Amino acid sequence: MYAQLSAAVRYKLKPGDTTAKDFFENDFNIPVLSDVSKAPAAANKARINNEADVNLIEGMETHLSNRQERKKLMGYLKELSANNNEVNYNQSKVKVYYRLANVFARLRLYPLAMKCFFKTMQYAKGKQANNNPAPLQYSADSLAADSVNKDFTLNTNYLSINTKDDSVFINAPGPVGLKDKTEEKSKAITYDRIINTFNDGKKAAAYALLFHVKQPVPGKPKVFAFTNTGHTFITLIKYNTDSTSVSISFGFYPQKDNLFSATPLDPSCSGTFKNDCGHRWDEVMGKFISKKRFEKILLLTKRYDGLEYHLSKNNCTDFAIKAASYAGFGVSNSKGSWPLGHGNNPAVTGQSIIAGGVYDDDSKADLFINFDEVLNKSK
């Protein structure tokens, strides 16, 4: 878990990854250290590659600022994804992939983020098996093991980064910025709209769920800040065999019947779903799941359609925690108290993620975890 969490913050990469050298040096103008010539050739090469990786990570926002830079990055990722094999996979490359997963998640490009994370799973699971990178092995309830269709098997090619990802990244309108704090207002969405997102007439190759938490005060277990109580929501992703994907982010909300609805004075009211595709978050966990688990989460969503919202017993965090439990993961502590009430809430849930208080029924190598770097500085 320490390795997972440390990968989500700034780190100094270990030298040794030689696959990225030409791309970073030629396209991103990576500076070479002045004393490199004094070291042996092998050490020089390692230091240059390490410097390249660090510059990519530290200057990520600059590289995403315009279409041309995004095109260069996607070109590199597609080449790296296509050429990966167990021989040239190493820890440095895994850290680059994990950092890219963090960045794409912050940009709300969740399908692309989980594709990058999938590359880290390939390395981690192989290393667990025999201390060397090896092909990814799946557990009894992994991506495809409990599928109804016998021919539904995972092919890693379906999760490779390819030209189908260009339209949502390279061609994004306007500059892409990691520090952009703008946020779309979440609008009401029906269960039918959610389910129809995945009725695209295409054969599925894999599924994933992400669990997002927006704390009232980032990095602190403060249950509320004035009227802000935070929010917890989920993202569901379906990857198709034609390398396309569909996804939707949504959460459970109170549909205020009066001014005091969903407050300690009047904790229950009508419930509704809202589209949270533009919602910001402070912490996120993600996991690839089986078809069976994906369908169970959709059934949970159907049961919540029109269900009563209750501030203490059935709120946004309750829904998201149940969905995550169906996916096989969750947090160890999510409950807190407030005047006239207590229960699951975003503040304590987010703090559990930051503290490493999470669980995974399968393997923690399967669990993507990311939280904002600034939270590490919060006391």
Solvent accessible surface area in square Angstrom, and as a share of the most:
residue,aa,sasa,rsa
1,M,58,0.26
2,Y,183,0.69
3,A,74,0.57
4,Q,25,0.11
5,L,26,0.13
6,S,38,0.24
7,A,11,0.09
8,A,0,0.00
9,V,28,0.16
10,R,120,0.44
11,Y,36,0.14
12,K,141,0.60
13,L,3,0.01
14,K,125,0.53
15,P,79,0.49
16,G,38,0.36
17,D,2,0.01
18,T,67,0.39
19,T,55,0.32
20,A,2,0.02
21,K,56,0.24
22,D,97,0.50
23,F,29,0.12
24,F,0,0.00
25,E,39,0.17
26,N,107,0.55
27,D,48,0.25
28,F,18,0.08
29,N,123,0.63
30,I,16,0.08
31,P,80,0.50
32,V,80,0.46
33,L,68,0.34
34,S,117,0.76
35,D,59,0.31
36,V,13,0.07
37,S,98,0.63
38,K,173,0.73
39,A,26,0.20
40,P,99,0.62
41,A,85,0.66
42,A,82,0.64
43,A,38,0.30
44,N,25,0.13
45,K,91,0.39
46,A,24,0.18
47,R,82,0.30
48,I,25,0.13
49,N,2,0.01
50,N,22,0.11
51,E,32,0.14
52,A,1,0.00
53,D,1,0.01
54,V,20,0.12
55,N,39,0.20
56,L,0,0.00
57,I,4,0.02
58,E,88,0.39
59,G,22,0.21
60,M,4,0.02
61,E,59,0.26
62,T,94,0.55
63,H,18,0.08
64,L,1,0.00
65,S,44,0.28
66,N,69,0.35
67,R,124,0.45
68,Q,105,0.47
69,E,37,0.17
70,R,5,0.02
71,K,101,0.43
72,K,58,0.25
73,L,0,0.00
74,M,0,0.00
75,G,34,0.32
76,Y,11,0.04
77,L,0,0.00
78,K,45,0.19
79,E,107,0.48
80,L,11,0.05
81,S,9,0.06
82,A,80,0.62
83,N,86,0.44
84,N,32,0.16
85,N,68,0.35
86,E,77,0.35
87,V,142,0.81
88,N,46,0.23
89,Y,16,0.06
90,N,42,0.22
91,Q,61,0.27
92,S,4,0.03
93,K,1,0.01
94,V,14,0.08
95,K,38,0.16
96,V,3,0.02
97,Y,0,0.00
98,Y,8,0.03
99,R,22,0.08
100,L,1,0.00
101,A,0,0.00
102,N,2,0.01
103,V,3,0.02
104,F,0,0.00
105,A,0,0.00
106,R,46,0.17
107,L,28,0.14
108,R,63,0.23
109,L,32,0.16
110,Y,6,0.02
111,P,25,0.16
112,L,2,0.01
113,A,0,0.00
114,M,0,0.00
115,K,3,0.01
116,C,0,0.00
117,F,1,0.00
118,F,0,0.00
119,K,7,0.03
120,T,7,0.04
121,M,8,0.03
122,Q,35,0.16
123,Y,21,0.08
124,A,30,0.23
125,K,28,0.12
126,G,1,0.01
127,K,88,0.37
128,Q,122,0.54
129,A,72,0.56
130,N,88,0.45
131,N,111,0.57
132,N,90,0.46
133,P,37,0.23
134,A,19,0.15
135,P,81,0.51
136,L,18,0.09
137,Q,119,0.53
138,Y,85,0.32
139,S,45,0.29
140,A,95,0.73
141,D,36,0.19
142,S,15,0.09
143,L,4,0.02
144,A,18,0.14
145,A,62,0.48
146,D,39,0.20
147,S,20,0.13
148,V,121,0.69
149,N,69,0.35
150,K,201,0.85
151,D,95,0.49
152,F,11,0.04
153,T,93,0.54
154,L,25,0.13
155,N,64,0.33
156,T,51,0.29
157,N,101,0.52
158,Y,58,0.22
159,L,0,0.00
160,S,23,0.15
161,I,4,0.02
162,N,29,0.15
163,T,93,0.54
164,K,100,0.43
165,D,12,0.06
166,D,26,0.14
167,S,72,0.47
168,V,82,0.47
169,F,1,0.00
170,I,8,0.04
171,N,76,0.39
172,A,25,0.19
173,P,132,0.83
174,G,49,0.47
175,P,111,0.70
176,V,22,0.13
177,G,25,0.24
178,L,38,0.19
179,K,153,0.65
180,D,69,0.36
181,K,141,0.60
182,T,97,0.56
183,E,85,0.38
184,E,120,0.54
185,K,173,0.73
186,S,15,0.10
187,K,151,0.64
188,A,77,0.60
189,I,17,0.08
190,T,87,0.50
191,Y,29,0.11
192,D,89,0.46
193,R,120,0.44
194,I,0,0.00
195,I,39,0.20
196,N,88,0.45
197,T,22,0.13
198,F,13,0.05
199,N,101,0.52
200,D,47,0.24
201,G,83,0.80
202,K,88,0.37
203,K,104,0.44
204,A,9,0.07
205,A,2,0.01
206,A,0,0.00
207,Y,11,0.04
208,A,0,0.00
209,L,0,0.00
210,L,0,0.00
211,F,2,0.01
212,H,0,0.00
213,V,0,0.00
214,K,52,0.22
215,Q,1,0.00
216,P,11,0.07
217,V,39,0.22
218,P,55,0.34
219,G,4,0.04
220,K,82,0.35
221,P,78,0.49
222,K,110,0.47
223,V,24,0.14
224,F,84,0.35
225,A,21,0.16
226,F,199,0.83
227,T,134,0.78
228,N,72,0.37
229,T,69,0.40
230,G,19,0.18
231,H,11,0.05
232,T,0,0.00
233,F,0,0.00
234,I,0,0.00
235,T,1,0.00
236,L,0,0.00
237,I,0,0.00
238,K,13,0.06
239,Y,1,0.01
240,N,0,0.00
241,T,45,0.26
242,D,60,0.31
243,S,27,0.17
244,T,35,0.20
245,S,41,0.26
246,V,38,0.22
247,S,40,0.26
248,I,4,0.02
249,S,2,0.01
250,F,0,0.00
251,G,0,0.00
252,F,0,0.00
253,Y,33,0.13
254,P,34,0.21
255,Q,99,0.44
256,K,118,0.50
257,D,92,0.48
258,N,76,0.39
259,L,146,0.73
260,F,105,0.44
261,S,0,0.00
262,A,16,0.12
263,T,37,0.22
264,P,50,0.31
265,L,129,0.64
266,D,45,0.23
267,P,41,0.26
268,S,37,0.24
269,C,10,0.06
270,S,52,0.33
271,G,7,0.07
272,T,24,0.14
273,F,4,0.02
274,K,51,0.21
275,N,44,0.22
276,D,0,0.00
277,C,56,0.34
278,G,6,0.06
279,H,26,0.12
280,R,38,0.14
281,W,11,0.04
282,D,10,0.05
283,E,0,0.00
284,V,0,0.00
285,M,0,0.00
286,G,0,0.00
287,K,4,0.02
288,F,10,0.04
289,I,1,0.00
290,S,0,0.00
291,K,36,0.15
292,K,110,0.47
293,R,29,0.11
294,F,7,0.03
295,E,70,0.32
296,K,85,0.36
297,I,0,0.00
298,L,17,0.08
299,L,100,0.50
300,L,4,0.02
301,T,0,0.00
302,K,118,0.50
303,R,135,0.49
304,Y,5,0.02
305,D,74,0.38
306,G,68,0.65
307,L,74,0.37
308,E,101,0.45
309,Y,13,0.05
310,H,37,0.17
311,L,24,0.12
312,S,23,0.15
313,K,155,0.66
314,N,20,0.10
315,N,8,0.04
316,C,12,0.07
317,T,0,0.00
318,D,13,0.07
319,F,0,0.00
320,A,0,0.00
321,I,39,0.20
322,K,90,0.38
323,A,0,0.00
324,A,0,0.00
325,S,49,0.31
326,Y,62,0.23
327,A,0,0.00
328,G,1,0.01
329,F,0,0.00
330,G,6,0.06
331,V,18,0.11
332,S,88,0.57
333,N,80,0.41
334,S,15,0.10
335,K,128,0.54
336,G,17,0.17
337,S,81,0.52
338,W,29,0.10
339,P,83,0.52
340,L,145,0.72
341,G,14,0.14
342,H,123,0.55
343,G,4,0.04
344,N,18,0.09
345,N,6,0.03
346,P,9,0.06
347,A,0,0.00
348,V,18,0.10
349,T,0,0.00
350,G,0,0.00
351,Q,46,0.21
352,S,10,0.06
353,I,0,0.00
354,I,30,0.15
355,A,87,0.67
356,G,17,0.17
357,G,21,0.20
358,V,10,0.06
359,Y,90,0.34
360,D,20,0.10
361,D,97,0.50
362,D,47,0.24
363,S,27,0.18
364,K,83,0.35
365,A,9,0.07
366,D,11,0.05
367,L,0,0.00
368,F,0,0.00
369,I,0,0.00
370,N,4,0.02
371,F,6,0.03
372,D,44,0.23
373,E,38,0.17
374,V,83,0.48
375,L,5,0.03
376,N,77,0.39
377,K,157,0.67
378,S,36,0.23
379,K,208,0.88
